[in-house]
């Protein structure tokens, strides 16, 4: 019986070049990878843009294959193998790391295929020595976030542009925005992002985040983001409407001019503060993803958060209702304003926080 192990997390792959017992994967085009084991041999196949499957059959003996792609794709792929394989486990161990440009080169040594019997409760009982279960816990994100008003454009291959934009945002993220009613302490934990609306799908999502020193930033990696902003073009709005329909989100629950695009978080770098009074600074790098990818991720519960253009464009309940997010805001957090709590507890989607605050002051 063949084990099901289909996973499409490999993005930006170009080709698979067989060379004896080696498998080489390049990161230049959309593709997906499928792993099949029938108990005798393991087949690794990649689906290229030309619509054809290229297959490589690995013998049951220990085999070495090389993967050339961004690190987060490797990690995501291995997690998926561990999570989706019902009868097999490919015990891939990193034996060498080489950094070239923006791509990590990893060589994995696969000591054969370990066979696991199918169990009703999905627990795996190894016939041979078990491989460690990868950590794939979902950590809810509960901090207020915002989109930075600065306009910037990044190309996927431009690491220097990423660094420059991050430096620019890092010096401004602590400053509260005009008409911003969230306290300065909350601003420190805000996220700033700069993207051109007309290039939402072409630009790389670069985020600078000031986070508490006790916060584990690993929650950023391997998650999808829905990016919100204003001034969306008509063509992009049409694409977004189709995307919302794909996600079964009612158009009336989403201000169409607030949706910018989708991104996949690639990497998080954390830096030690200069003084004990400062927070850790994290650089978060991501790639734009397609509507199909975000739809598939929603079905797997991998959608991680929503970036808002400003707090008064309160759209998190959209994702909460559609099941995209496990948690975004904490309604019982006393640091959140009454307007946010009121919006969260009701069915209101868009709230002008400043106006709500004025009404409360008059009534008080």
N, C-alpha and C positions, 0 to 999 in steps of 0.2 A: 504494500500500500504506500503510495506516495504521500509525503508529508507536505502540508501547505506552508509555504514560506515565501509569499509574494510581498514585496515591499517596494514602494516607489519613492523613497527618500533621497535617492541619488539624483540630484539636480546638477545641471551644467556638466554632463558627461559627454564625451565625444565618441570614443570608440573603445573596443576591447581588442587588444592585440595578443593573440595566443603565441607563446614562445615556450615550447616544451611544457614544463609544469608551472609556468608563470602566467599570471593574469594582470594585465596593465589597463588601468582605467584613467582616462584623461577628463579634465573638468572644463569643457568648452561648450557643451550643448545639452539640451534637455534629454533625459533618458530615464529609464527605470531598470532595476535589477531584480531578477527572480532566481531563487535558489530552490532546487528540487533534489530530494534524496529518496531513492526507492529501495534503500537497504543494501544496494550493491555499489552504486556509484553516485557521485554528487555532480549535478549539472548547474553551472552558473551561467546565466544568460542575460544579455543587455539588449534593451529595445532602443534602437537609434531613431533619429529623426527621419531616416529614409524608410521607416516602417518595417524594417526587417530585424529579426532576432539573430544575434550572433551568440553562438553557444560554445562553451568550453566544458568538457567533461573531466572532472577531477577523479583520479583513481582512489580507491578506499585507503591506500597507503598514505602516510604523512606527506603532505604536499605544501609547497610554498607558493604563494601568489602575492603580487604587489598591487597595492591600491594607491593611485595618485589622484588625490582630491582633497578638498578642505577637511580639516580635522572633524568639524561638527557633523559632516556627512558620514564619516567613518563611524563615529560614535553612535550616531542615530541608527545607522544600518545594523551595527552589532546588537544594539538594544532591540531592534525590531526582530532580528533573527531569534534572539533569546525569548522574546515575548510571543512570537507567532508560530514558531516551530512546535508542532504537536508531538512529533516522534523523533526529531533529530536536534542536535546541537552542534554547530560548527565552532569548535574551541579555537578561536583565532587569538594568537598572542603576538603583541607587537614586539618585534625583534630589532628593529632599527628605525631611526627617525632622521630625516634629512629635510632641512628647511630651504625651499627655493622660492623666491619671490613671495607671492601671497598664497602659496600652496605648500602643504606639508606632504612629504612623501613617506608613507608607512609601508613597511614590509611585514606581512603577517605569516606566521608559520601555523598551518592547520594540521594538527596531529590526528588526521583521520576524522571520521564522523562518529560521534557518540550517539547511540540509539536509546531512546527513552520510550517505554510503553505508554500508550494513551490511558489516562486516568480520568474518571468522571469529574473530579474536582480540579483538573488541570495541573495538579502537582506532578512533578517529574521525578521518577525514580531512576537514577542512572544505572546502566548496565556496566559502564566503566567509570573511571574517576570523574566526578561531576565538575563542570566549570562553574565559577562563581556567578551568581545571579547579578546582572547589572543593576545598578541603582537607578530607578526611573520614577522616583516619587514626585508627585505634583505638589508644589508649594504655592498656596494661594497668594496672590499679590493684593495688598490692601493699602498701598500708599497712593495719595493723590498724584496725578501726573498731568503734564501739560505739554503742548507743542510750542517750541520757540518760534517767535515771529520772523527771525532772520531767514533770508532766502539763501540757499546753498545748493549746489549740484555736485554729486559725486558719481564717478564712473566705477563700475565693479572692479576694474583692474587698477584703479588709482589709489594706492595706499597712502601716497603723500597728501592727496586731497582729503582723505579721511583724517589724517593726523592734524592738518591745518584747521579743519572745521571743528574737530574736537577741542583743540586749543582755544578756538574762538568762543565756543559755547561754554567751556569750563570757566572762563572769566566772567560770564554773565548769568549763569544759572542761579546764583544766590540772590540776584536782584528780583524782587517781586514785580510782576507785570502791572501796568495801569489797570485800574478797576478790578484788582485782584483782592478778594476778601479773605483768602486763606492766610493764616498767620505765617510770619517769617520762618518759624520753626518748621512748618509744613512745607514751605518753599524749598528748604534744604533737601527734602526728600523727593522733590519733583524731578521729572525727567524732561529734558529739552531735546527736541529733534528739529532738524532743518531739512526740508525737502521742497522742491519746486512742484506745485500741483500738476503742471502740464507734463512732468516727467516722472510721475509717481511710480510707474512700472519699470522705468529704465534706471532710475537713480538707486544708489545703495543707501539703505537706512543706517545712518550713523547717529548714535545717541550718547549723550553724556549724562550720567546720573550721579547725584550726590546722595549717598545712602548712609544710614546709621552704621556705626562700626560693628554692631552686633548682627547686622543683616547678612545672611548668606546669599551671595550673588549668583550661586549656581542655578537658582531658579530661572534666571534669564535664558540660559543656554537651552537650545533644543525646543524653543517655544515659538509659536506664531503670534504676530501682532496684527491688529486691525488699526490702521493709522487714519486718524480723522483730521481734517483741516478744511478751510473755506476756499472759495474761489476755484471751484472745480469746473472744468470745461464741460460743454454739453456732451461731447463724445465720451468723456470719462464718466459722466453721470449715467449715460446709457449702459456702459459696461458695469457700473456699480449696481444699477437697478437689476441687471441680469444676475449679478453675483448675489444680491440679496434674495432674489427669487430662488436661486440655487440653494441658498441656506435656509429657505422657507421662513424668511423674515418679512413681516408685513411692511409694505412701503410706508404706511401711515405711522409706523413706529420709528422711522428713521428720517431725519432731515437730510435729504439727498445732497445738499450742498456742503455737508460736513464730512463726507467720506472721501478719503484720499487714496488709500491703497492698502496693500497687505505686505508684510515682511516676515522673514524668518530670521530669528536671532542666531547668529553664527558663533560669536565669541564674546566673552566678558573678561576684561582685565581689571584687576583691583590693585589700587596703589595705597601705600601707607601714608597717613596724613603727616604733615610737617610738624604739627603741634598736637597736643592732646585735646585742644579745643576744636579741632577741625574733624570733619567726617572723612571716612574713606572715600576716595573718588574712583568711580568705575567707568570704564569705556565699554560701551556695548556696540558691537558691530553686527550688521545683519544684511540680508539680501532680500530684494523684492521677490514675491512669489505670485503665482497665477491664481485666478479664481478657482480653478479646478483643484489646485493643491490645498487652498484654504478650506474648500468644501470637504475634501477628503480628511483633512486634519480635524475638522469639526466633528466628523463622525467618530474619530478616534479619541476625542477629548484632549487634543494637543494644543488647542488654541489657548493662548496664555493671557492676553490682556488687550486693552484698548488704549490708544494714545489719543487724547483729546486736544483740540486746538486751543481750548480755554475751558476752565472749570464750569462756566455757565452753559456750555454745550454739553449737558449731562446726558450721555447716551449709553452708559454701561448697562442699564436695564434691558436694552435691546439684546445684548449678548447674553445676559443672564436668562432672559425669557427663551432664547433660542438654544440654550444649553451649551453655548460656546465657552463660557467661563465657569469655573468652579466657584470662584469668589473674587470680587474686585473691591468693593467698598465694605467696610464694617459698619453696619447701621448703628450699633451701640457704642461706637467710639465717641467719647465726649468731645474730642477735638474737632470732629466734623460739625459743620454748621447745621442749624436747624433746617435750613432750606434743603440741604443735601439729604438729611434724614427723611424729611417730608417727601421729597421726590422719590427716594428709594422705597419707602413704604407704600407709596401710591403707584398709580400707573402712569404718572407724568414722566415724559421722556426728556424734554428740553425745558430747562429752568434758567431764568435770568437771576443769578445769585444776588447781584447787587440790588435788583428791584425787590426781590424777596426780603432782603435785609431792611430796605427802607420801609416796606409795609409793616414788618414786625416792629420797627422802632415807633412808627406812628401809632400802631395799635397798643403798644406798651405804654 
